[in-house]
Structure formats: structure tokens, C-alpha cells
């Protein structure tokens, strides 16, 4: 089992998944920036009084730009470990 974890195929699979997640994050951020709208999850939180209006507005304004920034940084390969951790936290 441990030999499989260090195989080149496994390593390439991890790298491919990292860049796939980076591209998905970048595209999602661009789509939200081009067509701004409050998402269903955020709207549901607001309607059930989990968050107030100012928090929902703050998230709706800053989430697309943080996704674009994180996706671009992750695609550049700079600080891959921290980028992967932030992407995992965002997802």
C-alpha cells in the first residue's frame, strides 16, 4: 500500500486534481463576478436568520474576488501547500 502512494501515477493524479480544483475555483469566481447574484445557500442562510443582511452583502461582494485571486495564485503554483489548504477550506 505504501508503495502505491509514492508511485508516479499517484503523484500525477494529485497534481492534476490540484490544478483542476484551481481552474474550477477561477472559473466559478469569474462567473460570479460577471453575473453577480446572491447564491442559493447564502440566500437560505439569510432567510433562516443564520446571518444578517450586512454579512450576506459582505460575502456576496468579496467571495468572487477571493475565488479569482486564490484560483490565480493556485494556478501559478506559488505556495501550493497553502493554496491547497485554502481551497479545501473554501470548498
Buried (B, 14 or more C-beta within 10 A) or exposed (E): EEEEEEEEEEEEEEEEEBEEBBEBBBEBBBEBEEEEEBEEEBEEBBEEEEBEEEEBBEBBEEBBEBBBEBBBBBBEEEEBEEBBEBBEEBE
